[in-house]
Amino acid sequence: MSGARPRWRAWGLALRRYLTFFLTMAFLITCCMTLFISQLQTTLGFAFTQQQLGRAARLTFGNVLLLSLLCTVVDEVRRRFLVDRPVRQIVRAARRITRGDFSVRIPPLGILGEDGFDVIANSFNTLAQELAGMETLRTDFIANVSHELKTPLAVLQNYGTLLQQPALPEQTRLEYARAVTDTSRRLASLVTNILKLNKLENQQIYPAAATYDLGEQLCACLLGFEEAWEAKDLAVETDLQDGVFVHTDSELLSLVWNNLFSNAIKFTAPGGRIGLTLRARGADAVVEVSDTGCGISPEVGRHIFEKFYQGDTSHATQGNGLGLALVRRVVDIVGGSITVHSEVGRGSRFTVTLRRETDEEADRTQPPSA
C-alpha cells in the first residue's frame, strides 16, 4: 500500500497537468477560431453552414486533445530530467548530511548548462565542506580535551592515593601536596582557557573598544611577570616608543601580551634574555616580543597557533597548548596580525601588528573639555 500511494499520487498530478493544458488550449484556440471565423465572414461575406461548423469543431477538439497530451508528455519529461532528478539528488545528499556523512558532494546538475540547481548544488557542496572541516576540528578538539583532562586527573588521583599513607614523611607529604596544588592550578587554567577559546571562536566575546596608551599596557603586563623572570635570572630589555595609542579592547589584548610574555620566560633558559619593543610604523603599532630560548623549527612553526599543539614537550607540564591559539584568535578579532620568526637554539620573535590610533583620530574620540 505504501508503494501504491506515491504511484497514484503521480498519476493524479499528471492528470491535473493534462487538464490544465487542455482547458488552457481549449480556451485559447476557441477564442482564436471565433475571432478568425468572425473576421472571415465579415470580410468575405461568407456564411458557414451548421455542418461545416460541426466538422470544424470536432477537428479542433481533437487537435486540442492531442496538443494537450503532447504538452503534458513534454512537460513530464522536462520535469523528470530538469526538476525531479536534481531535487532527488539534493534530497539524498541532505539525508546523508543529517546522518553525519559530510563527504557527500553533488555533481553538476544542469543538462543545458549551469542553472539555478547548480547554484544550489555549489552552495550545498560548500556547506558540506565547511561542516566536514568543523566536524574534524570538533573531533580533534574533544580528543585533545579528553587527553589533556585525563593527565592532570590521573596525577591528582595518584598523589591523592600516596597522601593517604599513614607513615609518609612530613617532607614528602608537603611535596605531594604541592604537586596536587600545582596540578589543580594547571587543570583550572586548562578549563579557563577552553572556555575563553570557545567564547572567542563562537564570537560570544565582542571587543569593547577604547583608546589607550599601548606602551603603558605592555609595561603593566610585563611587570606582572617580574617574579618569574627574576627567579630565572633573565635579562629584560625594553624599547618602547612613547605616545603610541590604539583603539581596541584592552582586556582582550592583555591576553595576547600575557601569553607571549609567559612563553618567552618559560622557553628561555636561566641567564637568558627576553626583549620587548614597541614602534609606530605608518598607520600601525608594531609590538615585538623576543627571547633567547630554545627556538622553534619550521615544522613546529606551522602548527604553533593550533589548539593543544605543543612543539616543546619538555615544557608540556607548564602549559596546555591553548595560549597561542587564544593569541591568534584575539588578534584576528581586533583586526591585527601576528607572525613568528624563530631559529632552533637561537630564540624566537613574535611580531604583533595593530592599527594605531593617529593624533587626529585620538582628538576626535576625546570628549570635549569643559
Summary of the structure (lengths in Angstrom):
residues: 370
radius of gyration: 37.6
end to end distance: 85.3
largest distance: 131.1
contacts: 994
relative contact order: 0.07
helix: 62%
strand: 13%
